[in-house]
């Protein structure tokens, strides 16, 4: 299973947690990368979803890009609805 494709699919779903709540991606870089292995943690809270990426800047950049693209698509859809109304 490809985690990046899974994340894109997750963002495409019309889930209220993504539509109605705050979505945040955080990157943490720690001192010694050999002692602290790269990891990712997802926290679903009442009013927001937070993904914390530790010691993996490439993954953080990818997730941020996918999120940005999803927001742009959503904005385009809203603009088209407003134009047709």
N, CA, C and O of each residue as an XYZ file, in Angstrom:
340
protein
N       0.839     -1.175      0.000
C       0.000      0.000      0.000
C       0.888      1.244      0.000
O       1.858      1.321      0.754
N       0.555      2.203     -0.838
C       1.304      3.441     -0.940
C       0.671      4.488     -0.024
O      -0.460      4.911     -0.263
N       1.381      4.907      1.016
C       0.844      5.847      2.004
C       0.487      7.182      1.366
O      -0.459      7.839      1.800
N       1.232      7.593      0.340
C       0.967      8.887     -0.286
C      -0.345      8.851     -1.073
O      -1.112      9.813     -1.034
N      -0.607      7.766     -1.777
C      -1.876      7.616     -2.489
C      -3.030      7.531     -1.500
O      -4.110      8.066     -1.749
N      -2.799      6.861     -0.386
C      -3.824      6.745      0.646
C      -4.183      8.122      1.182
O      -5.357      8.419      1.400
N      -3.179      8.960      1.394
C      -3.425     10.308      1.897
C      -4.224     11.123      0.881
O      -5.148     11.842      1.260
N      -3.883     11.022     -0.397
C      -4.633     11.734     -1.438
C      -6.083     11.263     -1.465
O      -6.997     12.080     -1.582
N      -6.298      9.972     -1.360
C      -7.654      9.424     -1.336
C      -8.405      9.943     -0.120
O      -9.578     10.306     -0.215
N      -7.733      9.979      1.016
C      -8.339     10.480      2.251
C      -8.810     11.928      2.078
O      -9.893     12.290      2.538
N      -7.999     12.746      1.418
C      -8.385     14.142      1.216
C      -9.531     14.291      0.225
O     -10.270     15.273      0.294
N      -9.699     13.349     -0.692
C     -10.776     13.418     -1.680
C     -12.132     13.082     -1.071
O     -13.169     13.508     -1.581
N     -12.123     12.324      0.012
C     -13.372     11.912      0.645
C     -14.091     13.118      1.231
O     -13.457     13.988      1.828
N     -15.412     13.177      1.066
C     -16.155     14.312      1.623
C     -16.439     14.124      3.109
O     -17.594     14.081      3.531
N     -15.389     14.014      3.883
C     -15.527     13.792      5.306
C     -15.700     15.126      6.030
O     -15.007     16.097      5.727
N     -16.604     15.167      6.961
C     -16.859     16.415      7.673
C     -15.644     16.870      8.471
O     -15.463     18.067      8.696
N     -14.820     15.936      8.895
C     -13.646     16.340      9.674
C     -12.674     17.157      8.830
O     -11.954     18.003      9.361
N     -12.646     16.914      7.532
C     -11.792     17.709      6.648
C     -12.520     18.945      6.137
O     -11.908     20.001      5.971
N     -13.802     18.824      5.890
C     -14.583     19.926      5.341
C     -14.857     20.999      6.378
O     -14.749     22.191      6.093
N     -15.214     20.572      7.585
C     -15.726     21.495      8.575
C     -14.720     21.875      9.654
O     -14.955     22.825     10.401
N     -13.638     21.175      9.748
C     -12.695     21.420     10.832
C     -11.355     21.894     10.308
O     -11.061     21.805      9.116
N     -10.562     22.395     11.217
C      -9.225     22.882     10.908
C      -8.302     21.695     10.670
O      -8.328     20.725     11.428
N      -7.490     21.766      9.627
C      -6.571     20.698      9.270
C      -5.164     21.267      9.308
O      -4.905     22.297      8.685
N      -4.240     20.619     10.028
C      -2.920     21.182     10.252
C      -1.855     20.114     10.073
O      -2.016     18.980     10.526
N      -0.752     20.488      9.402
C       0.390     19.588      9.241
C       1.598     20.274      9.866
O       1.886     21.432      9.565
N       2.298     19.559     10.730
C       3.440     20.117     11.452
C       4.667     19.264     11.163
O       4.583     18.038     11.091
N       5.816     19.932     10.998
C       7.081     19.223     10.813
C       7.989     19.517     12.003
O       8.172     20.674     12.384
N       8.551     18.470     12.580
C       9.512     18.609     13.677
C      10.825     17.973     13.246
O      10.845     16.847     12.748
N      11.914     18.696     13.439
C      13.244     18.162     13.158
C      13.989     18.079     14.487
O      14.146     19.083     15.182
N      14.445     16.885     14.835
C      15.162     16.719     16.093
C      16.657     16.642     15.835
O      17.089     16.449     14.699
N      17.443     16.793     16.888
C      18.895     16.852     16.789
C      19.554     15.714     16.041
O      20.059     15.928     14.939
N      19.569     14.537     16.585
C      20.291     13.407     16.007
C      19.295     12.484     15.306
O      18.526     11.782     15.963
N      19.310     12.487     13.970
C      18.342     11.683     13.219
C      18.590     10.185     13.363
O      17.703      9.384     13.068
N      19.779      9.796     13.812
C      20.057      8.374     13.984
C      19.427      7.843     15.270
O      19.074      6.667     15.349
N      19.288      8.696     16.265
C      18.645      8.292     17.512
C      17.128      8.387     17.416
O      16.411      7.581     18.009
N      16.648      9.366     16.674
C      15.208      9.610     16.546
C      14.777      9.321     15.108
O      14.943     10.154     14.217
N      14.231      8.150     14.904
C      13.847      7.721     13.565
C      12.681      8.545     13.039
O      11.871      9.043     13.822
N      12.588      8.695     11.710
C      11.456      9.417     11.125
C      10.136      8.738     11.486
O      10.049      7.511     11.527
N       9.121      9.542     11.744
C       7.811      8.990     12.064
C       6.722      9.997     11.720
O       6.996     11.158     11.416
N       5.484      9.526     11.774
C       4.335     10.372     11.490
C       3.246     10.008     12.489
O       3.017      8.831     12.768
N       2.580     11.020     13.023
C       1.527     10.811     14.001
C       0.309     11.624     13.586
O       0.446     12.786     13.203
N      -0.885     11.029     13.656
C      -2.126     11.725     13.311
C      -2.985     11.815     14.561
O      -3.256     10.811     15.220
N      -3.407     13.029     14.875
C      -4.283     13.265     16.025
C      -5.595     13.853     15.535
O      -5.611     14.901     14.889
N      -6.697     13.177     15.844
C      -8.023     13.670     15.525
C      -8.612     14.246     16.797
O      -8.909     13.516     17.742
N      -8.778     15.564     16.815
C      -9.330     16.244     17.974
C     -10.718     16.763     17.632
O     -11.179     16.617     16.500
N     -11.377     17.364     18.599
C     -12.751     17.804     18.390
C     -12.879     18.779     17.220
O     -13.753     18.605     16.371
N     -12.030     19.790     17.162
C     -12.170     20.826     16.143
C     -11.043     20.865     15.124
O     -10.997     21.768     14.289
N     -10.138     19.904     15.179
C      -9.062     19.907     14.188
C      -8.430     18.534     14.043
O      -8.543     17.671     14.914
N      -7.770     18.367     12.927
C      -6.975     17.178     12.654
C      -5.542     17.652     12.510
O      -5.277     18.601     11.772
N      -4.615     17.008     13.199
C      -3.215     17.411     13.137
C      -2.354     16.219     12.753
O      -2.453     15.146     13.347
N      -1.508     16.424     11.751
C      -0.525     15.417     11.350
C       0.842     15.970     11.724
O       1.223     17.055     11.284
N       1.575     15.225     12.533
C       2.910     15.635     12.948
C       3.922     14.707     12.276
O       3.892     13.492     12.471
N       4.814     15.297     11.485
C       5.857     14.546     10.777
C       7.175     14.850     11.477
O       7.551     16.014     11.621
N       7.872     13.812     11.911
C       9.116     13.984     12.652
C      10.286     13.474     11.822
O      10.294     12.329     11.370
N      11.264     14.336     11.633
C      12.513     14.009     10.921
C      12.295     13.505      9.500
O      13.004     12.602      9.057
N      11.338     14.064      8.784
C      11.120     13.659      7.396
C      10.553     14.843      6.617
O       9.344     14.951      6.412
N      11.439     15.713      6.194
C      11.027     16.934      5.498
C      10.364     16.625      4.158
O       9.450     17.343      3.754
N      10.796     15.581      3.462
C      10.195     15.217      2.176
C       8.729     14.829      2.354
O       7.879     15.249      1.569
N       8.431     14.039      3.368
C       7.048     13.644      3.633
C       6.212     14.862      4.004
O       5.082     15.006      3.536
N       6.760     15.737      4.841
C       6.049     16.959      5.214
C       5.726     17.793      3.974
O       4.599     18.265      3.822
N       6.700     17.975      3.096
C       6.478     18.756      1.877
C       5.420     18.115      0.984
O       4.586     18.809      0.402
N       5.457     16.796      0.879
C       4.474     16.093      0.061
C       3.067     16.253      0.632
O       2.134     16.568     -0.108
N       2.905     16.043      1.925
C       1.599     16.178      2.553
C       1.084     17.621      2.449
O      -0.104     17.843      2.214
N       1.967     18.582      2.622
C       1.578     19.989      2.490
C       1.127     20.296      1.074
O       0.150     21.018      0.877
N       1.828     19.758      0.086
C       1.466     19.983     -1.311
C       0.107     19.368     -1.637
O      -0.714     19.998     -2.303
N      -0.132     18.161     -1.181
C      -1.411     17.493     -1.434
C      -2.548     18.280     -0.785
O      -3.607     18.457     -1.387
N      -2.328     18.749      0.440
C      -3.340     19.544      1.137
C      -3.606     20.846      0.402
O      -4.758     21.252      0.252
N      -2.557     21.496     -0.053
C      -2.703     22.757     -0.796
C      -3.489     22.536     -2.087
O      -4.370     23.330     -2.418
N      -3.186     21.487     -2.803
C      -3.909     21.187     -4.043
C      -5.387     20.907     -3.777
O      -6.253     21.336     -4.538
N      -5.664     20.193     -2.706
C      -7.061     19.900     -2.355
C      -7.816     21.182     -2.036
O      -8.976     21.327     -2.422
N      -7.178     22.106     -1.341
C      -7.817     23.388     -1.022
C      -8.063     24.199     -2.289
O      -9.107     24.837     -2.423
N      -7.115     24.181     -3.214
C      -7.298     24.903     -4.477
C      -8.467     24.330     -5.277
O      -9.263     25.080     -5.842
N      -8.569     23.005     -5.325
C      -9.680     22.373     -6.037
C     -11.015     22.731     -5.402
O     -11.988     23.006     -6.105
N     -11.061     22.728     -4.076
C     -12.284     23.076     -3.366
C     -12.678     24.523     -3.654
O     -13.857     24.827     -3.835
N     -11.691     25.408     -3.695
C     -11.946     26.821     -3.988
C     -12.488     26.982     -5.413
O     -13.420     27.755     -5.639
N     -11.906     26.254     -6.369
C     -12.371     26.315     -7.754
C     -13.815     25.836     -7.869
O     -14.612     26.433     -8.593
N     -14.149     24.782     -7.170
C     -15.517     24.247     -7.205
C     -16.495     25.269     -6.646
O     -17.567     25.481     -7.213
N     -16.129     25.903     -5.532
C     -17.002     26.930     -4.945
C     -17.189     28.105     -5.896
O     -18.296     28.630     -6.021
N     -16.108     28.526     -6.574
C     -16.200     29.644     -7.510
C     -17.100     29.291     -8.695
O     -17.874     30.131     -9.154
N     -17.005     28.061     -9.190
C     -17.853     27.642    -10.303
C     -19.308     27.612     -9.887
O     -20.178     27.994    -10.670
N     -19.593     27.165     -8.665
C     -20.966     27.153     -8.161
C     -21.508     28.569     -8.056
O     -22.665     28.821     -8.393
N     -20.677     29.495     -7.591
C     -21.110     30.885     -7.456
C     -21.358     31.534     -8.811
O     -22.274     32.346     -8.942
N     -20.567     31.195     -9.814
C     -20.732     31.754    -11.159
C     -22.003     31.234    -11.817
O     -22.677     31.977    -12.530
N     -22.337     29.969    -11.588
C     -23.508     29.385    -12.217
C     -24.795     29.771    -11.510
O     -25.879     29.597    -12.067
N     -24.699     30.290    -10.298
C     -25.915     30.664     -9.539
C     -26.466     32.008     -9.927
O     -27.475     32.444     -9.374
